[in-house]
Amino acid sequence: MKATSASLRATYVAVLVFAIVYVALDLNKLYALRYGADLGTYVQTMVNLQHGSSWNYGEWRNHFQVHDSWALAALAPLVWAVPRADTLIVVQVLAVGGAAIPLALLGRELGLRGVALGVLVVAYLLSPAAHGLAYDNFSENAFVPLLALCGAVAVRRRSFWAAMIFAQLLMGVKEDQILFVLWFGAACAVWWDRRIGAALLVLAAANGVVFWGIERALSARPNDPQYSLAVYDLAGKIGMLFLLLAPFAFAPVAIRRWMLLALPLLAEIFFMKPWNYEPSRVGSHYTASLLAATAAAAAFGFSRAPIFARAALPCAILVTLFLNDTVLRAGRWPYVVDWPAYARAVALRDGRTSVMLRRGEEGVWAVAAVNPKVELDPRPDPQFPGCPAYDTNAAAFFGALRGRVPEHLCGGVPVSP
């Protein structure tokens, strides 16, 4: 029991370290004006919920008609209390990192103890998918691993009401989760607990009927992707799966035929037509469900074949340092903040005047969208200058820490004049 308690304490420490690192990196990204439109979209949605509307000038429509994300309304009072984009950034990082706690509890339910349990947690926290979800634009998908893994623990313990609560919250994150709860509810009814599984089926069906009924009544279609039987960039998608599995030393393969339960999650990614999911997007939006499933499968894999636990830590470290696509990768450095540019964005945020930003000014929008009068032009802006994705100039970064900011910056990256 003492060893188990020590493992859980180590989990809390690991989550805290993850949160400190990524809150700092995310705030650096915010101040460098490098966030995309989604962060500002969600901030303005939360602000406008004070008046009973989910309208925002990022999507130019009510957000709850874009996605069935009613559970996000619970965040609105927090944004009202601290009306800053920083608020959602902190919440997002805590949600992604916090998923390691139910993962540890699931591992404990499966008999993992000591080093094996700690490695499972660290592998999750080092995975490129978790880093991507923590470093990317704010998205409701950031809550998927936390809620899905909490639900998995509840089902494993045969805790009926806890399973229902987490399933309902999960389905309130985005409409695709309704189908996934339906699928895993059926699997639960057949192979684990008939009562819980049947209840999940009924709950998911009820959510589906209500969701599609409301959408039809309002004549509003959610912003769901289109699908095609043709798979675009198969090699890229296989590369993305490699990055999902590698931090866990491919432990999910130990569950063998049970991996087939992930087929609907894979289908959502592989047959999606307008957006291509390849290695650089392993921690973006729709991959959150796959991250939760991979982590849970790894817990089962570790319990079946301990050799995977011994190999996972070096695999996770290598993947993070050399294959991770966030700033936390060898050769990359945080952005150099252009503080006068950030101050101008803050002035828009704190002002009361109406202004429409060019589409390319998404980083300014992310900061200023707290002001409900700030709009983001919906029209494309192909003439807006692009900037390098990451800062690879170590001298410029450390020089900026000493007050020597480069004369020419593009989105926090030093560039030639």
SEKOL-808715 format. One line per field, with one value per residue (C-alpha): residue number from 0; x negated, y, z. Coordinates in steps of 0.001 Angstrom, whole numbers, plus 500000, padded with zeros to 6 digits. Layout:
// residues N
vexti	NUM | ...
px	X | ...
py	Y | ...
pz	Z | ...
This chain:
// residues 417
vexti	0 | 1 | 2 | 3 | 4 | 5 | 6 | 7 | 8 | 9 | 10 | 11 | 12 | 13 | 14 | 15 | 16 | 17 | 18 | 19 | 20 | 21 | 22 | 23 | 24 | 25 | 26 | 27 | 28 | 29 | 30 | 31 | 32 | 33 | 34 | 35 | 36 | 37 | 38 | 39 | 40 | 41 | 42 | 43 | 44 | 45 | 46 | 47 | 48 | 49 | 50 | 51 | 52 | 53 | 54 | 55 | 56 | 57 | 58 | 59 | 60 | 61 | 62 | 63 | 64 | 65 | 66 | 67 | 68 | 69 | 70 | 71 | 72 | 73 | 74 | 75 | 76 | 77 | 78 | 79 | 80 | 81 | 82 | 83 | 84 | 85 | 86 | 87 | 88 | 89 | 90 | 91 | 92 | 93 | 94 | 95 | 96 | 97 | 98 | 99 | 100 | 101 | 102 | 103 | 104 | 105 | 106 | 107 | 108 | 109 | 110 | 111 | 112 | 113 | 114 | 115 | 116 | 117 | 118 | 119 | 120 | 121 | 122 | 123 | 124 | 125 | 126 | 127 | 128 | 129 | 130 | 131 | 132 | 133 | 134 | 135 | 136 | 137 | 138 | 139 | 140 | 141 | 142 | 143 | 144 | 145 | 146 | 147 | 148 | 149 | 150 | 151 | 152 | 153 | 154 | 155 | 156 | 157 | 158 | 159 | 160 | 161 | 162 | 163 | 164 | 165 | 166 | 167 | 168 | 169 | 170 | 171 | 172 | 173 | 174 | 175 | 176 | 177 | 178 | 179 | 180 | 181 | 182 | 183 | 184 | 185 | 186 | 187 | 188 | 189 | 190 | 191 | 192 | 193 | 194 | 195 | 196 | 197 | 198 | 199 | 200 | 201 | 202 | 203 | 204 | 205 | 206 | 207 | 208 | 209 | 210 | 211 | 212 | 213 | 214 | 215 | 216 | 217 | 218 | 219 | 220 | 221 | 222 | 223 | 224 | 225 | 226 | 227 | 228 | 229 | 230 | 231 | 232 | 233 | 234 | 235 | 236 | 237 | 238 | 239 | 240 | 241 | 242 | 243 | 244 | 245 | 246 | 247 | 248 | 249 | 250 | 251 | 252 | 253 | 254 | 255 | 256 | 257 | 258 | 259 | 260 | 261 | 262 | 263 | 264 | 265 | 266 | 267 | 268 | 269 | 270 | 271 | 272 | 273 | 274 | 275 | 276 | 277 | 278 | 279 | 280 | 281 | 282 | 283 | 284 | 285 | 286 | 287 | 288 | 289 | 290 | 291 | 292 | 293 | 294 | 295 | 296 | 297 | 298 | 299 | 300 | 301 | 302 | 303 | 304 | 305 | 306 | 307 | 308 | 309 | 310 | 311 | 312 | 313 | 314 | 315 | 316 | 317 | 318 | 319 | 320 | 321 | 322 | 323 | 324 | 325 | 326 | 327 | 328 | 329 | 330 | 331 | 332 | 333 | 334 | 335 | 336 | 337 | 338 | 339 | 340 | 341 | 342 | 343 | 344 | 345 | 346 | 347 | 348 | 349 | 350 | 351 | 352 | 353 | 354 | 355 | 356 | 357 | 358 | 359 | 360 | 361 | 362 | 363 | 364 | 365 | 366 | 367 | 368 | 369 | 370 | 371 | 372 | 373 | 374 | 375 | 376 | 377 | 378 | 379 | 380 | 381 | 382 | 383 | 384 | 385 | 386 | 387 | 388 | 389 | 390 | 391 | 392 | 393 | 394 | 395 | 396 | 397 | 398 | 399 | 400 | 401 | 402 | 403 | 404 | 405 | 406 | 407 | 408 | 409 | 410 | 411 | 412 | 413 | 414 | 415 | 416
px	500000 | 497148 | 495537 | 498850 | 499304 | 495748 | 496478 | 499554 | 497608 | 495009 | 497839 | 499015 | 495459 | 495049 | 498352 | 497274 | 493954 | 495778 | 498198 | 495468 | 493453 | 496349 | 498088 | 494799 | 494322 | 497944 | 497823 | 494620 | 496498 | 499447 | 497256 | 495376 | 498780 | 498374 | 501719 | 504250 | 507858 | 509389 | 508092 | 509707 | 512861 | 513345 | 512430 | 515032 | 517590 | 517091 | 517312 | 520539 | 522180 | 522667 | 525439 | 526802 | 525166 | 522305 | 521731 | 518146 | 516393 | 513909 | 516529 | 519146 | 521882 | 522951 | 520276 | 522762 | 524076 | 520550 | 519983 | 522101 | 519803 | 522270 | 519998 | 517642 | 520242 | 518926 | 515759 | 517635 | 517743 | 513984 | 513408 | 515811 | 513789 | 510435 | 511218 | 507954 | 506868 | 504334 | 507223 | 508149 | 504490 | 503992 | 507202 | 506158 | 502722 | 504180 | 506771 | 504202 | 501673 | 504334 | 505375 | 502253 | 503978 | 506889 | 504389 | 502362 | 505534 | 506403 | 502900 | 503293 | 506610 | 504765 | 502094 | 499318 | 497149 | 493929 | 491683 | 494091 | 496864 | 494519 | 493228 | 496804 | 497496 | 494218 | 494662 | 498056 | 496724 | 493792 | 495906 | 495999 | 499790 | 500089 | 497568 | 499463 | 502793 | 501186 | 499351 | 501913 | 504838 | 507433 | 509906 | 512673 | 510775 | 508208 | 510734 | 511236 | 508297 | 509190 | 512892 | 512388 | 509787 | 511926 | 514767 | 512510 | 511562 | 515238 | 516180 | 513250 | 514434 | 518031 | 519048 | 522350 | 523113 | 519538 | 519442 | 522695 | 521510 | 518167 | 519798 | 522324 | 519635 | 517570 | 520510 | 520918 | 517402 | 518027 | 520613 | 518277 | 517913 | 521566 | 520688 | 517616 | 519569 | 522152 | 519407 | 517579 | 520891 | 521765 | 518350 | 518811 | 522239 | 520874 | 517545 | 517480 | 520635 | 524030 | 525783 | 523255 | 522865 | 526607 | 526988 | 524191 | 525948 | 529217 | 527464 | 525525 | 528641 | 530563 | 527765 | 527699 | 531438 | 531404 | 528352 | 529536 | 533085 | 531930 | 529650 | 532518 | 534937 | 532473 | 531486 | 527864 | 525158 | 522194 | 518702 | 517977 | 515537 | 516531 | 515375 | 514286 | 513329 | 510119 | 507296 | 505142 | 501452 | 501486 | 497776 | 498379 | 501171 | 499040 | 496298 | 498807 | 499750 | 496066 | 495790 | 498844 | 497477 | 493716 | 493655 | 495264 | 492758 | 495683 | 497217 | 500789 | 499915 | 499838 | 503632 | 503816 | 507349 | 508698 | 506907 | 509793 | 511908 | 509973 | 511197 | 513878 | 511315 | 508913 | 511661 | 512411 | 508811 | 508008 | 511108 | 511373 | 511321 | 510600 | 508004 | 504960 | 503658 | 499949 | 497066 | 497065 | 500753 | 500468 | 501616 | 504307 | 508089 | 509463 | 506405 | 507356 | 509587 | 506759 | 504393 | 506810 | 507297 | 503552 | 502732 | 505411 | 504236 | 500660 | 501784 | 503217 | 500088 | 497780 | 499819 | 499654 | 496011 | 493753 | 490966 | 492843 | 492630 | 488854 | 488508 | 491029 | 489011 | 486066 | 488535 | 490555 | 487457 | 486100 | 489454 | 489875 | 486405 | 486202 | 489691 | 491928 | 493468 | 493850 | 491197 | 490018 | 487690 | 483916 | 482829 | 485944 | 486298 | 489169 | 490179 | 488602 | 491494 | 492029 | 493412 | 494569 | 496592 | 498110 | 498924 | 500889 | 502910 | 503583 | 504772 | 507340 | 508368 | 508885 | 510448 | 514099 | 513854 | 514886 | 512115 | 511834 | 508490 | 507072 | 507407 | 503676 | 503670 | 504885 | 502266 | 503579 | 507129 | 506245 | 505234 | 507847 | 510957 | 511928 | 513279 | 516576 | 516259 | 513068 | 513723 | 511589 | 512125 | 513573 | 512059 | 508722 | 505654 | 503132 | 500925 | 500294 | 496606 | 495845 | 493313 | 491064 | 492829 | 490215 | 487278 | 484062 | 481729 | 480408 | 478229 | 481217 | 483313 | 480690 | 479815 | 483462 | 483407 | 480604 | 482577 | 480994 | 484009 | 483237 | 484108 | 486104 | 488699 | 491441 | 493871 | 491250 | 488616 | 485465 | 485273 | 482966 | 483990
py	500000 | 502393 | 501710 | 502398 | 505673 | 506678 | 505938 | 508144 | 510939 | 510638 | 510926 | 514184 | 515542 | 514533 | 516217 | 519361 | 519476 | 518977 | 521779 | 524231 | 523575 | 523836 | 526769 | 528643 | 527593 | 528348 | 531806 | 532476 | 531475 | 533723 | 536755 | 536198 | 536363 | 532877 | 531331 | 530570 | 531697 | 528974 | 530314 | 533707 | 532015 | 530089 | 533056 | 535268 | 532468 | 532186 | 535962 | 536220 | 533430 | 536076 | 537352 | 533931 | 533702 | 531582 | 533972 | 534832 | 536767 | 533980 | 531654 | 534376 | 532191 | 530641 | 528179 | 525635 | 525346 | 524573 | 521767 | 520102 | 521347 | 522339 | 520995 | 523912 | 526250 | 525124 | 527111 | 530359 | 531539 | 531026 | 533200 | 535826 | 535922 | 536087 | 537395 | 536543 | 534034 | 532911 | 531366 | 528872 | 528075 | 527061 | 525002 | 523222 | 522264 | 521037 | 518937 | 517292 | 516705 | 515746 | 512785 | 511053 | 510675 | 508468 | 506650 | 505823 | 504697 | 502465 | 501009 | 500306 | 498548 | 496333 | 495421 | 497831 | 498990 | 500880 | 501555 | 500130 | 502464 | 505444 | 504671 | 504488 | 507975 | 509447 | 507868 | 509534 | 512908 | 512672 | 511556 | 513939 | 513671 | 514964 | 517719 | 518682 | 518924 | 521072 | 523367 | 523642 | 526057 | 525669 | 522959 | 521067 | 517904 | 518665 | 517264 | 513960 | 512005 | 513139 | 512264 | 509086 | 507698 | 508631 | 506751 | 503755 | 503618 | 503798 | 500975 | 498852 | 499281 | 498616 | 501946 | 502507 | 506141 | 507335 | 505670 | 507409 | 510829 | 510691 | 509337 | 512152 | 514788 | 513219 | 513397 | 517057 | 517797 | 517110 | 515266 | 512505 | 511262 | 510173 | 507557 | 506425 | 505993 | 504012 | 501755 | 501148 | 500783 | 497903 | 496339 | 496730 | 495073 | 492066 | 491471 | 493180 | 494424 | 494026 | 496544 | 499371 | 498633 | 498675 | 501914 | 503521 | 502448 | 504026 | 507198 | 507592 | 506959 | 509577 | 512110 | 511389 | 511851 | 515143 | 516459 | 515700 | 516740 | 520180 | 520575 | 519714 | 522036 | 524922 | 523968 | 524147 | 521702 | 521187 | 521809 | 518127 | 516965 | 515094 | 511542 | 509495 | 505849 | 507073 | 507438 | 510486 | 510351 | 506860 | 507077 | 510259 | 508651 | 505595 | 507958 | 509604 | 506202 | 505472 | 508619 | 507555 | 504094 | 504688 | 506492 | 503380 | 501083 | 499787 | 498150 | 498335 | 495504 | 493208 | 493336 | 491687 | 491359 | 493918 | 496552 | 496144 | 498197 | 501238 | 500842 | 503579 | 505989 | 505181 | 505484 | 509018 | 509976 | 507802 | 508577 | 512275 | 514199 | 517917 | 517739 | 515539 | 514016 | 513245 | 513214 | 516966 | 516804 | 513886 | 516154 | 518073 | 517988 | 514596 | 512615 | 513154 | 510071 | 507967 | 509267 | 508182 | 504761 | 504283 | 505179 | 502827 | 500034 | 500627 | 500134 | 496750 | 495995 | 496771 | 494478 | 491607 | 491926 | 493815 | 494002 | 496896 | 498911 | 498450 | 499743 | 502589 | 505229 | 505408 | 505244 | 508137 | 510269 | 509679 | 510427 | 513619 | 514974 | 514120 | 513481 | 515736 | 518565 | 521193 | 523600 | 520941 | 519303 | 519356 | 522434 | 524509 | 527411 | 529506 | 532531 | 535939 | 538141 | 541468 | 543226 | 546414 | 544267 | 542348 | 545641 | 546761 | 543546 | 544089 | 547635 | 546182 | 543649 | 546279 | 548874 | 549303 | 550254 | 548029 | 546822 | 544160 | 542366 | 540915 | 537148 | 536774 | 538550 | 535451 | 535852 | 539349 | 538011 | 535320 | 538033 | 540673 | 538501 | 539068 | 542345 | 541288 | 544193 | 542821 | 540887 | 538599 | 539079 | 535820 | 536439 | 534755 | 536959 | 535394 | 538505 | 538342 | 537512 | 534043 | 533449 | 530474 | 527902 | 527739 | 529652 | 527678 | 530557 | 529786 | 532913 | 535146 | 533478 | 533771 | 537270 | 538297 | 536996 | 539485 | 542301 | 542182 | 541650 | 541086 | 544040 | 542006 | 539532 | 537647 | 536032 | 535742 | 534295 | 536308 | 536896 | 538670 | 542218
pz	500000 | 500807 | 497429 | 495707 | 497579 | 496670 | 493006 | 493090 | 494794 | 492059 | 489524 | 491101 | 490988 | 487339 | 486433 | 488282 | 486393 | 483070 | 483953 | 484972 | 481802 | 479381 | 481035 | 480704 | 477074 | 476183 | 477746 | 475809 | 472644 | 473584 | 474311 | 471035 | 469270 | 467796 | 468682 | 465962 | 465779 | 467949 | 471259 | 470672 | 469402 | 472636 | 474822 | 473135 | 473290 | 477052 | 477487 | 475489 | 477477 | 480172 | 477915 | 477011 | 473580 | 472261 | 469330 | 468452 | 465683 | 464979 | 463515 | 462925 | 464369 | 467657 | 468698 | 470017 | 466463 | 465287 | 467800 | 470463 | 473211 | 475892 | 478647 | 477980 | 479455 | 482849 | 482100 | 481492 | 485152 | 485371 | 482289 | 483646 | 486868 | 485040 | 481527 | 479823 | 477190 | 479819 | 481780 | 479069 | 478454 | 482089 | 482067 | 478896 | 480215 | 483513 | 481665 | 479396 | 482157 | 484676 | 482514 | 483819 | 487199 | 486057 | 483824 | 486945 | 488715 | 485757 | 485835 | 489531 | 488888 | 486408 | 488938 | 487968 | 490835 | 491477 | 488500 | 485906 | 487055 | 487088 | 483600 | 482271 | 483600 | 482354 | 478915 | 478626 | 479777 | 477339 | 474377 | 471387 | 471365 | 474940 | 474191 | 471061 | 472868 | 475564 | 473128 | 470338 | 470149 | 472861 | 471923 | 473643 | 472663 | 475374 | 477877 | 476035 | 477560 | 481095 | 480850 | 478814 | 481227 | 484242 | 482582 | 481949 | 485635 | 486639 | 484256 | 485420 | 489009 | 487921 | 489420 | 487615 | 488384 | 487988 | 484564 | 483573 | 484763 | 482957 | 479803 | 479810 | 480314 | 477534 | 475138 | 476038 | 474774 | 471077 | 469021 | 467779 | 471350 | 471242 | 468626 | 470544 | 473797 | 471823 | 470430 | 473705 | 475540 | 473217 | 473826 | 477573 | 477443 | 475551 | 477303 | 480701 | 482463 | 480797 | 483042 | 482589 | 478889 | 478241 | 480196 | 478162 | 474958 | 476077 | 477270 | 474016 | 471912 | 473903 | 473422 | 469705 | 469316 | 471241 | 469391 | 465886 | 466765 | 467893 | 464872 | 462563 | 464359 | 464052 | 460490 | 461625 | 460603 | 462924 | 461608 | 461201 | 458536 | 455412 | 454812 | 451836 | 451318 | 449718 | 452269 | 451595 | 452576 | 454058 | 454914 | 456905 | 458908 | 459630 | 460814 | 463141 | 464592 | 465137 | 467274 | 469274 | 470025 | 470298 | 473701 | 475227 | 473456 | 471371 | 474465 | 473050 | 470629 | 473671 | 473910 | 470465 | 469079 | 471535 | 469471 | 467019 | 469423 | 468196 | 464609 | 464814 | 466275 | 463451 | 460846 | 461989 | 461214 | 458204 | 456143 | 456979 | 453731 | 454205 | 457011 | 456786 | 460001 | 459706 | 462247 | 462885 | 463888 | 466291 | 469139 | 467289 | 467731 | 466671 | 467753 | 471418 | 471416 | 469991 | 472683 | 475425 | 473837 | 473293 | 476895 | 478239 | 475940 | 477104 | 480710 | 479744 | 477715 | 480633 | 482889 | 480370 | 479332 | 481805 | 479194 | 477573 | 480798 | 480888 | 477313 | 477453 | 479310 | 476860 | 473942 | 475353 | 475963 | 472452 | 470808 | 472833 | 472101 | 468416 | 466985 | 469057 | 467013 | 469742 | 470987 | 473452 | 470957 | 470560 | 468638 | 469312 | 471748 | 473087 | 471056 | 471544 | 472629 | 470906 | 473979 | 472176 | 469749 | 472646 | 474411 | 471348 | 471473 | 475181 | 474420 | 472020 | 474659 | 477346 | 475050 | 474188 | 470544 | 467635 | 465355 | 462671 | 462516 | 459331 | 459104 | 459419 | 462795 | 464613 | 467346 | 468135 | 468033 | 470595 | 473068 | 472224 | 471782 | 475423 | 474065 | 472398 | 469947 | 468385 | 465180 | 463022 | 459305 | 457919 | 454492 | 453624 | 453792 | 451384 | 451403 | 455143 | 455719 | 457033 | 459788 | 460592 | 462755 | 465536 | 466945 | 466391 | 467302 | 470779 | 470891 | 470145 | 472849 | 475581 | 474416 | 474803 | 478374 | 479027 | 477404 | 473931 | 471696 | 467983 | 465796 | 463287 | 464547 | 462725 | 465123 | 467851 | 465512 | 464608 | 460853 | 458464 | 457423
